Amino acid sequence: MKKSVAVALVLLLSVALWIGSGFLSDSKPPMPAETASTASAGLLHPPSVQVETLRAGSVAQVLQLMGVTAPRRQVHVPARPKAQSLR
């Protein structure tokens, strides 16, 4: 077996075991101290939010830009006659 195939199989197996370990554990994440004490006392209130009604409107689909294009560099390409040798 080639070395690259063996490395790929080891990586695949390790990732599969890592993902599988999360599905097999039954432990729940611990609750923070603040919410645990207020949840047991029944004092937990949902946060207040600000609500705004939005309405759709038409938007212009045209973008006009004015400007000048200029070359970033100039290249000089020497031309030789067809009969001249390159030696």
C-alpha positions in Angstrom: 0.0 0.0 0.0 1.3 3.4 -0.9 2.2 5.9 1.9 -0.3 8.5 0.8 -3.2 6.0 0.9 -2.1 4.9 4.4 -2.0 8.5 5.6 -5.4 9.2 4.1 -6.9 6.1 5.8 -5.5 7.1 9.2 -6.9 10.6 8.8 -10.3 9.3 7.7 -10.4 6.9 10.7 -9.4 9.5 13.2 -12.0 12.0 11.9 -14.7 9.3 11.9 -13.8 8.4 15.5 -13.8 12.0 16.6 -17.2 12.7 15.0 -18.6 9.4 16.4 -17.4 10.2 19.9 -19.8 13.2 20.0 -22.8 11.0 19.0 -22.0 8.3 21.6 -21.7 10.6 24.7 -24.9 11.3 26.6 -23.6 14.1 28.7 -25.4 17.5 28.4 -23.5 20.7 28.5 -23.4 22.3 31.9 -25.7 25.4 32.4 -24.0 28.6 33.3 -24.3 29.6 37.0 -26.4 32.7 36.3 -29.0 31.0 34.2 -29.1 27.9 36.4 -30.0 29.8 39.5 -32.6 32.1 37.8 -34.2 29.2 35.9 -34.8 27.2 39.0 -36.4 30.3 40.7 -38.6 31.0 37.7 -37.1 34.5 37.2 -35.9 34.0 33.6 -37.4 36.6 31.2 -36.9 36.8 27.5 -34.8 39.7 26.2 -36.6 42.7 24.8 -36.1 43.5 21.1 -36.8 46.4 18.8 -39.1 45.7 15.9 -39.5 47.8 12.7 -41.7 47.2 9.7 -40.0 47.5 6.4 -41.5 48.1 3.0 -40.1 47.2 -0.4 -39.3 49.9 -2.9 -37.9 50.2 -6.4 -34.2 50.5 -6.9 -32.4 52.0 -9.9 -30.6 49.3 -11.9 -28.2 51.6 -13.7 -24.7 52.6 -12.5 -22.9 55.4 -14.3 -19.2 55.9 -13.8 -17.1 58.6 -15.3 -13.4 58.1 -15.7 -10.3 57.7 -17.9 -8.5 54.5 -18.5 -4.7 54.6 -18.7 -2.2 51.8 -19.3 -0.3 50.6 -16.2 2.9 49.9 -18.2 4.3 50.1 -21.7 6.1 47.3 -23.4 8.6 47.7 -26.2 8.6 44.7 -28.6 11.4 45.1 -31.3 10.4 43.8 -34.7 12.9 42.3 -37.2 12.6 42.0 -40.9 11.7 38.6 -42.2 15.0 38.2 -44.1 17.2 38.9 -41.1 18.8 35.9 -39.3 18.6 35.7 -35.5 22.2 34.3 -35.1 
